[in-house]
Amino acid sequence: MRTLSAPLPGGTWTLGDLTVTRFGYGAMQLAGPWVMGPPADRDGALAVLREAAGLGITHIDTADAYGPRFTNQLIREALHPYPDSLHIVTKVGATRNHDGGWPPARRPDDLRRAVHENLENLGLETLDVVNLRLGDAQGPQPGSLAEAFETLVELQRQGLIRHLGVSNATAEQVAEAQATAPIVCVQNMYNLAHRQDDGLIDELAEQGIAYVPFFPLGGFSPLQSSALTAVASRLDATPMSVALAWLLQRSPNILLIPGTSSVAHLRENIAGAGLSLSDEDLAELDKIGR
Ligand SMILES: NC(=O)c1ccc[n+]([C@@H]2O[C@H](COP(=O)([O-])OP(=O)(O)OC[C@H]3O[C@@H](n4cnc5c(N)ncnc54)[C@H](OP(=O)(O)O)[C@@H]3O)[C@@H](O)[C@H]2O)c1
């Protein structure tokens, strides 16, 4: 059984001046169906968060749009007052409508309100990292982020945000943000089957900037591939373990934030992500997304 002192797979990474475990936790799945409303099993959701922190995870990814608000309020209830070592990364730039959609909310007033709501719901005076979420449900979309990003830089100057990042962003938008202020992370969709950001990951690695893939396990459509199944069965592991281990081995700047509403899956994922993949395994897995 894992103990509090056992290191998590992947070791640690530094976001600006904040050390986080490369194995983190994505809290989106704690809200109700389609990330709307409270969880069906509230005590179970609180237990997952406490287990994540208890097992040594020091990076939790969230957003006030999850629920909306419910996920952040659960994090606060489960873990506040937060240990100094725990870092919560949130995002602003999208809101929720009554249909469960994610319309953009990137005007300066929207962003200021979102930062204050995150602070309130998480019970914090400063947000460790705030990602500006761009694009839409179809993925990144071209266009300048200048006004929105400058608004966050202003909130950072006011002491409400420690570090900035971007999410669902094109490579051009990442560069535009960096020309305005330092960023510590990029959070985009990426996994074994979605490799559009391969070049961006390598560029960010050279710059010491974290790449945080969302949907590392496929999100709402779990990863399925005959090659993945074959490698997993050869290693006597689950496909989820192989998918996470592959990400950790893909590049040292990749931080994991797999989501789960289950303590058993959380434990399984931590145990599985430490799997060592051989060159032969990697070559076979490499074909999935190419
Ligand atoms: N920036 C953005 O625009 C954006 C968009 C989406 C997500 N995110 C962030 O990225 C995080 C990760 O994405 P995600 O949670 O949507 O997707 P994910 O991590 O790819 O997959 C989560 C799904 O996998 C299942 N799962 C996890 N471990 C499993 C296991 N061992 N066996 C079987 N099923 C397992 C979960 O179900 P169970 O609950 O049953 O375990 C859940 O349905 C989110 O939590 C969120 O913080 C960001």
PDBQT file of the ligand as one rigid body, heavy atoms in Angstrom, charges set to zero:
ROOT
HETATM    1  N1  LIG A 301      -8.388  23.651 -20.117  1.00  0.00    +0.000 N 
HETATM    2  C1  LIG A 301      -9.465  23.058 -20.538  1.00  0.00    +0.000 C 
HETATM    3  O1  LIG A 301     -10.166  23.555 -21.436  1.00  0.00    +0.000 OA
HETATM    4  C2  LIG A 301      -9.837  21.734 -19.957  1.00  0.00    +0.000 A 
HETATM    5  C3  LIG A 301     -10.791  20.922 -20.607  1.00  0.00    +0.000 A 
HETATM    6  C4  LIG A 301     -11.075  19.699 -20.053  1.00  0.00    +0.000 A 
HETATM    7  C5  LIG A 301     -10.449  19.271 -18.889  1.00  0.00    +0.000 A 
HETATM    8  N2  LIG A 301      -9.540  20.071 -18.256  1.00  0.00    +0.000 N 
HETATM    9  C6  LIG A 301      -8.835  19.615 -17.047  1.00  0.00    +0.000 C 
HETATM   10  O2  LIG A 301      -8.172  18.394 -17.351  1.00  0.00    +0.000 OA
HETATM   11  C7  LIG A 301      -8.487  17.413 -16.370  1.00  0.00    +0.000 C 
HETATM   12  C8  LIG A 301      -8.422  16.031 -16.986  1.00  0.00    +0.000 C 
HETATM   13  O3  LIG A 301      -9.431  15.875 -17.948  1.00  0.00    +0.000 OA
HETATM   14  P1  LIG A 301     -10.711  14.956 -17.706  1.00  0.00    +0.000 P 
HETATM   15  O4  LIG A 301     -10.843  14.665 -16.264  1.00  0.00    +0.000 OA
HETATM   16  O5  LIG A 301     -11.854  15.594 -18.361  1.00  0.00    +0.000 OA
HETATM   17  O6  LIG A 301     -10.385  13.682 -18.563  1.00  0.00    +0.000 OA
HETATM   18  P2  LIG A 301      -9.389  12.445 -18.396  1.00  0.00    +0.000 P 
HETATM   19  O7  LIG A 301      -8.484  12.651 -17.252  1.00  0.00    +0.000 OA
HETATM   20  O8  LIG A 301      -8.812  12.194 -19.725  1.00  0.00    +0.000 OA
HETATM   21  O9  LIG A 301     -10.389  11.246 -18.118  1.00  0.00    +0.000 OA
HETATM   22  C9  LIG A 301     -11.243  11.237 -17.022  1.00  0.00    +0.000 C 
HETATM   23  C10 LIG A 301     -12.188  10.079 -17.212  1.00  0.00    +0.000 C 
HETATM   24  O10 LIG A 301     -11.444   8.870 -17.136  1.00  0.00    +0.000 OA
HETATM   25  C11 LIG A 301     -12.048   8.005 -16.183  1.00  0.00    +0.000 C 
HETATM   26  N3  LIG A 301     -10.971   7.309 -15.472  1.00  0.00    +0.000 N 
HETATM   27  C12 LIG A 301      -9.949   7.848 -14.766  1.00  0.00    +0.000 A 
HETATM   28  N4  LIG A 301      -9.148   6.891 -14.270  1.00  0.00    +0.000 NA
HETATM   29  C13 LIG A 301      -9.678   5.706 -14.678  1.00  0.00    +0.000 A 
HETATM   30  C14 LIG A 301      -9.303   4.363 -14.475  1.00  0.00    +0.000 A 
HETATM   31  N5  LIG A 301      -8.219   4.046 -13.761  1.00  0.00    +0.000 N 
HETATM   32  N6  LIG A 301     -10.075   3.387 -15.034  1.00  0.00    +0.000 NA
HETATM   33  C15 LIG A 301     -11.158   3.715 -15.744  1.00  0.00    +0.000 A 
HETATM   34  N7  LIG A 301     -11.568   4.975 -15.977  1.00  0.00    +0.000 NA
HETATM   35  C16 LIG A 301     -10.841   5.978 -15.438  1.00  0.00    +0.000 A 
HETATM   36  C17 LIG A 301     -12.826   8.886 -15.257  1.00  0.00    +0.000 C 
HETATM   37  O11 LIG A 301     -13.939   8.172 -14.757  1.00  0.00    +0.000 OA
HETATM   38  P3  LIG A 301     -14.094   7.879 -13.178  1.00  0.00    +0.000 P 
HETATM   39  O12 LIG A 301     -14.573   9.146 -12.562  1.00  0.00    +0.000 OA
HETATM   40  O13 LIG A 301     -15.088   6.774 -13.145  1.00  0.00    +0.000 OA
HETATM   41  O14 LIG A 301     -12.752   7.446 -12.687  1.00  0.00    +0.000 OA
HETATM   42  C18 LIG A 301     -13.251  10.021 -16.166  1.00  0.00    +0.000 C 
HETATM   43  O15 LIG A 301     -14.468   9.718 -16.796  1.00  0.00    +0.000 OA
HETATM   44  C19 LIG A 301      -9.875  17.831 -15.890  1.00  0.00    +0.000 C 
HETATM   45  O16 LIG A 301     -10.195  17.235 -14.659  1.00  0.00    +0.000 OA
HETATM   46  C20 LIG A 301      -9.738  19.319 -15.859  1.00  0.00    +0.000 C 
HETATM   47  O17 LIG A 301      -9.133  19.728 -14.628  1.00  0.00    +0.000 OA
HETATM   48  C21 LIG A 301      -9.228  21.286 -18.800  1.00  0.00    +0.000 A 
ENDROOT
TORSDOF 0
